[in-house]
């Protein structure tokens, strides 16, 4: 298997070794001069390694027999290790399967870790996702052909990515049945911090990956790293405990958003059903006796570029499978840290068959259980692309603490939800179970309960027959609870009853006002009376201190009806705001409560009329049900699922006449 050179005389052999030691010393000095030609030094180091192998094989030629051959092999390894460790450039020794067998001090320093940690792992686990395939191909080519190869790589360094050029060479070592590969890493002409991916990341995320480094500022950076993680924990506590009423959806999204912004590129949160999280509850999702409850993906947060946003939406539909890291962490309740990902299947597979890690470029992963002391109810999984170094034990400790915080909030939210379910049942009795069919039009409605409090809300809507056609009403009672529910019921049914003998919305609302004068609560409302004609509807509107109706024309033009009127139940001298609108085929009438306009983001800025009109314009050509669904998505995204008031919406569209 080896080409044997002629044997050297002992005197010549000693001279060769002495000369080799001298040249290695010169190479080390050359690498240390200002502005060194490191690429030339790298190539020279590989030449010296090959020469060392040749000399060592010559030494082996003087041995004979089994014992002699073993001694020669050991001498060869000993001298080769010495040359390998003293080389002035980073060197990796790989076996045929490209597992790292040995690295020198320069290589360990390059990666910012220890030689023991690198050994035994796949070499490509230390390369970023974009360059792994090319590196793997060049390694295979060098092993197969024996020809030296060169390939660009981005290493996942401890502090930041490191761009390098690899020179790959095949070598034969005595005692090894298969060829080995020596990989030497040299610099490129494009440093990692010249405006590339690492430089373009958000400052907050960059600060999160600060690492202590060698040098005068190492201690300062270590302190900064600890302080940053303390800030993350403090911020998480404020976000999770800020609400007077715990809400699971809000807590989960806030936690994921914080982690993706401060500690990782991607954050995944998976949970079991409510029954598994409440003390004494039966595990939700269990399919057989003793089976673990099923984990369901709740939220995925990642970078904000278009491709990543699309990937996050897709990954939110992929529940963790049994052979994935999040599922194993959930079942065992043991946290897991994978600083360098070797198995790309660790987070499962995408619907298109690609590994999740490969799809989003993940090179480092950690996962912790979400447990409240009694049981695990889910997992938090963070993934990073390596721009700021792999995860470490400090990251793991921070996320473990966040997992406990989140578990306590979720447990409280699920206990609270049981009370809210009773209120929801009562609320459902105040709304129509189904909407009636009206000839020539399509009708849709949406109702969302507030995430604050578990009492019955005051919003109501209805669609009903009137004296001359059809009527729509949407209103909001001041306050919540049983008293508000009683007023809601009174207002809704009074509108229905009065519409039987009064045609104009203003007269109907005046009758309702009179009925509510003895109540302690006021009501805002908007009512529409429809007069149906062929391919046309005349809408008479009456408004009582409520947000005005909106009309979305078939051509996309949007207008608001007139405002006016005072709330019902306040004054005996009542007068409604009046307006009349003609609707043609394709036109849509929208009624909504003020909960739509008053939904706030985390800065307490309201959703407002302008954003509502933008959401309607974006879905102008779609059916009423899809229009309202689009507004709902925009609203929940804006407020991060945190609704401070009930939301109700009602939409009516004029449809083309049916043939025949």
C-alpha positions in Angstrom: 0.0 0.0 0.0 3.0 2.3 0.7 5.7 3.4 -1.8 8.9 2.6 0.0 11.8 5.0 -0.6 15.4 3.8 -0.4 16.7 3.3 3.1 18.9 6.1 4.5 22.1 5.6 6.4 21.8 6.4 10.1 24.0 9.5 9.7 21.9 10.8 6.8 18.7 10.1 8.7 19.8 12.1 11.6 20.8 15.0 9.3 17.3 14.8 7.6 15.6 15.0 11.0 17.8 17.9 12.1 17.1 19.8 8.9 13.4 19.1 9.3 13.4 20.6 12.8 15.2 23.6 11.5 12.8 24.3 8.7 9.8 23.9 11.0 11.3 26.5 13.3 11.8 28.8 10.4 8.2 28.3 9.3 7.0 29.2 12.8 9.0 32.4 12.7 7.7 33.2 9.3 4.1 32.9 10.5 4.8 35.3 13.3 6.3 38.2 11.3 4.1 41.3 10.5 1.9 40.7 7.4 3.1 37.1 6.9 2.3 35.2 3.7 0.3 32.6 5.6 -0.9 30.8 2.5 2.7 30.0 1.4 3.5 29.0 5.0 0.5 26.6 5.0 1.6 24.9 1.7 5.1 24.6 3.1 3.8 23.0 6.3 2.0 20.3 4.3 5.2 19.6 2.2 7.1 19.2 5.5 4.5 16.7 6.8 4.8 14.7 3.6 8.6 14.8 3.9 8.3 13.7 7.5 6.2 10.7 6.4 8.8 9.8 3.9 11.7 9.9 6.4 9.7 7.9 8.9 8.9 5.2 6.4 12.7 5.0 5.7 13.2 4.4 9.4 10.6 1.6 9.2 12.6 -0.1 6.4 15.3 -0.9 8.8 12.9 -3.0 11.0 11.9 -6.5 10.4 9.4 -9.0 11.9 6.2 -8.3 13.7 7.8 -6.7 16.8 10.0 -4.5 14.6 7.1 -3.4 12.5 5.1 -2.4 15.5 8.0 -0.4 16.9 8.4 1.4 13.6 4.8 2.3 13.5 5.0 3.7 17.0 8.1 5.7 16.2 6.3 7.0 13.1 3.3 8.1 15.1 5.5 9.7 17.8 7.5 11.8 15.4 4.5 12.7 13.3 2.6 13.9 16.3 5.5 16.1 17.2 5.7 17.6 13.7 1.9 17.9 13.6 1.6 19.7 17.0 4.4 22.2 16.2 3.2 23.2 12.8 2.7 27.0 12.7 -0.7 26.7 10.9 -4.0 25.1 12.0 -4.0 21.4 11.1 -6.7 18.7 11.3 -6.1 15.0 10.9 -9.2 13.1 9.7 -9.9 9.5 9.1 -11.6 8.1 6.0 -15.1 8.9 7.3 -13.9 12.6 7.9 -14.1 12.2 11.7 -11.5 14.4 13.4 -8.8 12.1 14.8 -6.4 14.9 16.0 -6.0 18.7 15.8 -3.0 20.7 16.7 -2.9 23.7 19.1 -3.3 26.2 16.2 -6.5 24.5 15.1 -8.0 24.4 18.6 -7.2 28.1 19.0 -8.8 28.9 15.7 -12.1 27.3 16.8 -11.8 28.8 20.3 -12.2 25.4 22.0 -10.1 22.5 23.2 -8.5 19.8 21.1 -10.3 17.1 23.1 -13.7 18.7 22.3 -13.0 18.7 18.5 -11.6 15.1 18.4 -14.2 12.5 17.5 -16.6 14.8 15.8 -17.4 15.2 12.1 -15.1 17.8 10.7 -18.0 19.5 8.8 -19.8 20.1 12.1 -17.4 23.0 12.6 -18.2 24.5 9.2 -21.2 26.8 8.5 -24.2 25.3 6.6 -23.4 27.2 3.4 -19.9 25.7 3.0 -20.4 22.1 4.4 -21.4 20.5 1.1 -18.4 21.8 -0.8 -16.0 20.8 2.0 -17.4 17.3 2.2 -17.1 16.9 -1.6 -13.4 18.1 -1.6 -12.6 15.8 1.3 -14.0 12.8 -0.6 -12.2 13.8 -3.8 -8.8 14.0 -2.0 -9.4 10.6 -0.4 -10.4 9.0 -3.7 -7.8 10.6 -6.0 -4.9 11.4 -3.7 -4.7 14.8 -5.3 -4.4 17.9 -3.2 -7.6 20.0 -3.0 -8.4 23.5 -1.9 -11.7 24.9 -0.8 -13.1 28.0 0.9 -14.8 27.5 4.3 -16.4 29.5 7.1 -15.6 28.0 10.5 -18.0 28.4 13.4 -15.6 30.1 15.8 -16.3 30.7 19.4 -16.6 34.5 19.0 -17.6 34.8 15.4 -17.4 33.0 12.1 -13.9 32.7 10.6 -13.4 32.6 6.8 -10.5 30.3 5.7 -9.1 28.4 2.8 -8.6 24.7 3.4 -5.8 22.7 1.7 -6.7 19.0 1.8 -4.1 16.2 1.3 -4.3 12.4 1.6 -1.6 10.7 3.6 -0.8 7.1 4.5 0.2 6.4 8.1 1.8 3.1 9.1 -0.5 0.9 11.1 -3.7 2.5 9.6 -5.6 0.3 7.1 -7.1 3.3 5.3 -5.7 6.6 4.1 -6.0 9.6 6.4 -6.6 13.2 5.4 -4.6 16.2 6.6 -6.4 19.5 6.4 -4.6 22.8 6.8 -6.5 26.1 7.3 -5.2 29.3 5.9 -6.6 32.9 5.8 -8.7 34.3 3.0 -8.5 37.8 1.6 -12.1 38.5 2.8 -12.3 38.7 6.6 -15.6 37.8 8.3 -16.2 41.3 9.7 -15.9 43.2 6.4 -19.6 43.8 6.0 -20.6 40.2 5.5 -23.3 38.3 7.3 -21.8 38.8 10.8 -21.5 42.5 10.3 -25.1 42.9 9.1 -26.7 41.3 12.1 -28.8 43.4 14.5 -26.9 45.0 17.4 -29.1 43.3 20.0 -28.4 39.8 18.7 -24.7 40.7 18.4 -24.4 41.8 21.9 -26.1 38.5 23.0 -23.3 36.4 21.6 -20.4 38.3 23.3 -17.7 35.9 24.5 -14.8 36.4 26.8 -11.6 36.5 24.6 -7.9 36.5 25.2 -6.4 40.0 25.7 -6.7 42.9 28.0 -10.5 43.2 27.7 -11.3 39.6 28.3 -12.6 40.2 31.8 -14.7 43.1 30.7 -16.3 41.0 28.0 -17.0 38.2 30.4 -18.7 40.6 32.7 -20.7 42.1 29.8 -21.8 38.6 28.8 -23.1 37.8 32.3 -24.8 41.2 32.6 -26.5 40.8 29.3 -28.0 37.4 30.4 -29.2 38.9 33.6 -30.9 41.6 31.6 -32.5 39.0 29.4 -33.9 37.2 32.5 -35.1 40.5 34.0 -36.8 41.5 30.7 -38.4 38.1 30.5 -39.8 38.4 34.0 -41.4 41.8 33.1 -42.9 40.5 29.9 -44.3 37.4 31.4 -45.6 38.9 34.6 -46.7 42.3 33.2 -50.3 41.3 32.7 -52.9 41.5 35.5 -54.4 38.3 34.0 -52.1 35.6 32.7 -52.5 34.6 29.0 -50.8 31.6 27.6 -50.6 32.7 24.0 -49.3 36.1 24.8 -46.7 34.7 27.2 -45.4 32.1 24.7 -45.1 34.6 21.8 -43.4 37.2 24.0 -40.9 34.6 25.3 -40.1 33.3 21.8 -39.7 36.9 20.4 -37.3 37.8 23.2 -35.2 34.7 22.9 -34.9 35.1 19.1 -33.9 38.7 19.5 -31.4 38.3 22.3 -30.0 34.8 22.4 -30.5 33.0 19.1 -31.4 33.2 15.5 -34.4 30.9 15.9 -36.7 30.1 18.9 -39.2 27.2 18.9 -41.8 26.6 21.7 -43.7 23.4 21.8 -46.4 22.6 24.3 -48.9 19.9 25.3 -52.6 20.5 25.7 -54.1 22.4 28.6 -55.0 19.2 30.5 -51.4 18.2 30.7 -50.3 21.4 32.3 -52.9 21.8 35.0 -52.3 20.0 38.3 -54.4 16.8 38.5 -55.3 17.1 34.8 -55.2 14.1 32.5 -52.5 14.3 29.9 -53.9 15.7 26.7 -53.0 14.1 23.5 -52.3 10.7 25.0 -53.3 7.9 22.6 -52.9 4.9 25.0 -52.5 4.2 28.7 -49.3 5.6 30.0 -48.4 7.3 26.7 -46.7 10.8 26.8 -48.9 13.7 25.8 -48.3 14.9 22.3 -46.2 18.0 21.8 -47.7 20.6 19.5 -45.7 23.4 17.9 -47.0 26.8 19.2 -44.7 29.4 17.8 -41.5 29.8 15.7 -39.6 33.1 15.8 -36.7 33.8 13.5 -35.0 36.5 11.4 -37.3 39.1 9.8 -36.2 38.7 6.2 -38.8 37.4 3.7 -37.3 33.9 3.3 -37.0 33.4 7.1 -40.6 34.6 7.7 -41.9 32.1 5.2 -39.8 29.3 6.7 -41.1 30.2 10.2 -44.7 29.9 9.0 -44.0 26.5 7.5 -42.2 25.3 10.6 -45.1 26.3 12.8 -47.0 23.5 11.1 -44.4 20.9 11.9 -44.9 19.3 15.3 -41.9 17.7 16.9 -41.6 14.0 16.0 -40.6 11.3 18.5 -37.0 11.1 17.3 -36.3 14.8 17.6 -34.3 16.6 20.3 -37.3 18.6 21.6 -39.4 15.4 22.0 -36.5 13.7 23.8 -36.0 16.6 26.2 -39.7 16.7 26.9 -39.9 13.0 27.7 -36.7 12.8 29.8 -37.1 16.3 31.3 -33.4 16.7 30.8 -31.9 19.8 29.0 -29.7 19.2 26.0 -26.9 21.2 24.5 -25.5 20.6 21.0 -22.8 23.3 20.4 -22.0 21.9 17.0 -24.7 20.0 15.2 -23.6 16.9 13.4 -27.0 15.3 12.8 -29.1 17.6 10.6 -32.2 15.6 11.6 -32.0 16.7 15.2 -34.9 19.1 14.8 -36.9 16.9 12.4 -37.8 17.1 8.8 -39.6 19.7 6.7 -42.7 18.7 4.6 -40.5 18.9 1.5 -38.2 16.2 3.0 -35.3 18.5 3.9 -33.9 18.5 7.5 -35.0 21.5 9.5 -31.4 22.3 10.4 -30.4 22.4 6.7 -33.5 24.4 5.7 -32.7 27.3 8.1 -28.9 26.9 8.3 -28.7 25.7 11.9 -25.3 24.8 13.3 -25.9 25.0 17.1 -28.9 23.9 19.1 -30.1 23.8 22.8 -33.4 22.6 24.2 -34.8 22.8 27.7 -38.1 21.4 29.3 -40.9 23.8 30.3 -41.8 22.3 33.7 -43.6 23.7 36.7 -42.2 21.3 39.3 -44.9 18.7 38.9 -44.5 17.8 35.2 -43.1 18.9 31.9 -45.6 20.7 29.7 -43.4 21.5 26.7 -40.0 22.6 25.5 -38.0 25.7 24.5 -35.6 25.1 21.7 -33.1 27.6 20.4 -31.1 27.3 17.2 -28.3 29.5 15.8 -26.5 29.8 12.5 -23.1 30.3 14.2 -22.6 34.0 13.3 -21.7 34.7 17.0 -20.4 31.4 18.1 -22.0 28.1 19.4 -24.3 28.0 22.4 -22.6 27.3 25.8 -23.5 26.3 29.3 -24.3 29.9 30.2 -26.9 30.1 27.5 -28.4 26.8 28.6 -28.7 28.0 32.2 -30.5 31.2 31.1 -33.0 29.3 29.0 -33.6 26.7 31.8 -34.6 29.6 34.1 -36.9 31.0 31.4 -38.5 27.6 30.9 -39.4 27.6 34.6 -40.8 31.1 34.5 -42.9 30.3 31.4 -44.2 27.1 32.9 -45.6 28.9 36.0 -47.3 31.5 33.8 -48.8 28.8 31.6 -50.1 26.8 34.6 -51.8 29.9 36.0 -53.2 30.7 32.5 -54.7 27.3 32.1 -56.3 27.4 35.6 -57.7 30.8 34.7 -58.9 29.5 31.4 -61.3 27.2 33.1 -63.1 30.2 34.5 -63.1 31.9 31.2 -64.8 28.9 29.6 -67.8 29.4 31.8 -67.9 33.1 30.7 -67.6 32.0 27.0 -70.6 29.7 27.3 -72.6 32.6 28.7 -71.3 34.9 26.0 -72.3 32.5 23.3 -75.9 32.7 24.5 -75.8 36.5 23.8 -74.8 36.1 20.1 -76.7 34.4 17.2 -75.7 30.8 16.8 -75.9 31.1 13.0 -76.5 34.0 10.6 -79.6 33.9 8.4 -79.5 33.6 4.6 -80.4 36.8 2.9 -81.3 36.7 -0.9 -78.6 38.4 -3.1 -76.1 39.0 -0.3 -73.5 37.1 1.8 -73.0 37.8 5.5 -70.0 36.9 7.8 -69.2 37.8 11.4 -66.2 37.5 13.7 -66.1 37.7 17.6 -62.9 37.7 19.6 -62.9 37.8 23.4 -60.5 40.0 25.4 -57.4 38.3 26.8 -57.9 40.5 30.0 -60.3 39.0 32.5 -62.6 36.1 32.4 -65.9 37.9 32.7 -68.6 38.1 30.0 -67.9 40.9 27.5 -70.4 43.5 26.3 -70.1 43.2 22.5 -73.1 42.0 20.6 -74.2 41.7 16.9 -77.3 40.4 15.2 -78.9 40.0 11.7 -82.7 39.9 11.6 -85.9 40.6 9.6 -87.3 44.1 9.7 -90.6 45.6 8.7 -89.5 46.3 5.1 -86.5 44.0 4.7 -83.4 43.1 6.8 -81.5 44.7 9.6 -78.0 44.5 11.0 -76.9 45.8 14.4 -73.5 45.8 16.2 -73.1 47.3 19.7 -70.9 47.5 22.8 -72.1 47.7 26.4 -70.0 49.6 28.9 -68.2 47.2 31.3 -68.1 43.4 31.7 -69.6 40.8 33.9 -73.1 39.6 34.6 -74.7 43.0 34.8 -73.2 44.0 31.4 -74.5 40.7 30.0 -78.0 41.6 31.1 -77.8 44.9 29.4 -76.4 43.3 26.3 -79.3 40.9 26.1 -81.8 43.8 26.6 -80.2 45.9 23.9 -80.0 43.2 21.3 -83.6 41.8 21.8 -85.0 45.3 22.0 -83.5 46.2 18.6 -85.1 43.0 17.1 -88.5 43.8 18.6 -88.6 47.5 17.7 -87.6 46.7 14.1 -90.8 44.8 13.7 -92.9 48.0 13.6 -90.3 50.8 13.0 -88.6 51.0 9.7 -86.0 53.7 10.2 -82.8 52.9 12.3 -83.1 56.2 14.1 -86.5 55.4 15.4 -85.4 51.9 16.5 -82.4 53.2 18.4 -84.6 55.8 20.1 -86.9 53.1 21.4 -83.8 51.1 22.7 -82.5 54.3 24.4 -85.8 54.7 26.2 -85.6 51.1 27.4 -82.1 51.5 28.7 -82.6 54.7 30.7 -83.2 52.8 33.9 -80.0 50.8 33.5 -76.7 51.8 35.1 -74.7 51.2 31.9 -74.7 52.9 28.5 -74.5 51.2 25.1 -72.9 52.3 21.8 -74.4 50.8 18.6 -74.6 51.1 14.8 -77.7 49.7 13.0 -78.2 49.2 9.2 -81.6 48.7 7.6 -81.5 47.0 4.2 -83.9 47.6 1.3 -83.2 44.9 -1.3 -83.5 45.7 -5.0 -82.2 43.9 -8.1 -78.3 44.0 -8.0 -78.6 46.9 -5.6 -79.2 47.5 -1.8 -80.1 50.8 -0.1 -78.7 50.9 3.4 -80.1 53.3 6.0 -77.7 53.8 8.9 -78.2 54.9 12.5 -75.3 55.5 14.8 -75.3 55.9 18.6 -71.8 57.0 19.6 -70.3 54.0 17.8 -67.5 53.8 15.2 -69.0 54.5 11.8 -69.8 51.8 9.3 -67.2 51.2 6.4 -68.0 50.6 2.8 -65.5 48.7 0.6 -66.4 49.2 -3.1 -66.0 46.5 -5.7 -63.2 48.6 -7.3 -61.3 48.7 -3.9 -62.3 52.3 -3.0 -63.1 52.6 0.8 -65.2 55.2 2.5 -66.6 55.6 6.0 -70.2 56.5 6.8 -71.1 59.6 8.8 -70.4 59.7 12.5 -72.8 61.0 15.1 -75.3 60.3 17.8 -74.8 59.8 21.5 -74.6 56.4 23.4 -77.9 54.7 24.3 -79.2 54.9 27.9 -77.7 58.3 28.9 -80.2 61.0 28.0 -83.9 61.1 27.4 -83.4 63.6 24.5 -81.8 61.1 22.1 -80.9 61.6 18.5 -79.0 59.2 16.3 -76.5 60.0 13.6 -78.0 59.1 10.2 -76.6 58.3 6.8 -77.8 56.5 3.6 -75.5 54.4 1.4 -76.2 52.6 -1.9 -74.5 49.3 -2.4 -73.9 47.7 -5.8 -72.7 44.2 -6.8 -69.3 43.5 -5.2 -69.7 46.3 -2.6 -69.2 45.3 1.1 -70.6 46.9 4.3 -68.4 46.5 7.4 -69.6 47.1 11.0 -67.1 46.8 13.9 -66.6 47.5 17.6 -64.1 49.9 19.0 -62.1 46.9 20.2 -60.6 46.7 16.7 -59.3 50.3 16.8 -58.1 50.2 20.4 -56.0 47.1 20.2 -52.4 48.0 21.2 -48.9 46.8 20.4 -46.2 46.4 23.1 -45.5 50.2 22.9 -49.2 50.9 23.7 -49.8 52.4 20.2 -53.3 51.6 19.0 -54.2 49.7 15.8 -56.4 52.6 14.7 -58.6 53.4 11.7 -55.8 53.7 9.2 -54.5 50.1 9.8 -58.0 48.8 9.7 -58.6 50.3 6.3 -55.2 49.0 5.0 -56.2 45.5 6.2 -59.6 45.7 4.4 -58.0 47.1 1.3 -55.6 44.1 1.2 -58.5 41.7 1.1 -61.0 43.8 -0.9 -61.6 41.3 -3.6 -62.1 38.3 -1.3 -65.4 37.0 0.2 -66.6 38.6 3.4 -65.5 35.7 5.6 -61.9 36.0 4.2 -62.0 39.8 4.6 -62.8 39.5 8.3 -60.2 36.7 8.7 -57.6 38.9 7.2 -58.4 41.8 9.6 -58.3 39.3 12.5 -54.8 38.1 11.5 -53.5 41.6 11.1 -55.0 42.6 14.4 -53.6 39.7 16.3 -50.1 40.0 14.7 -50.1 43.7 15.6 -51.0 43.2 19.3 -49.2 39.9 19.6 -52.4 38.1 20.5 -53.0 40.5 23.5 -56.5 41.9 23.0 -57.5 44.4 25.7 -61.1 44.5 24.7 -63.6 42.3 22.9 -63.6 42.5 19.2 -66.7 42.1 17.0 -67.1 42.5 13.2 -70.0 42.1 10.8 -69.7 42.1 7.0 -72.3 42.1 4.2 -71.6 41.9 0.5 -73.9 42.3 -2.5 -73.5 39.2 -4.8 -74.2 39.0 -8.5 -77.7 37.6 -9.3 -77.8 33.8 -9.9 -78.8 32.6 -13.4 -81.9 30.5 -13.9 
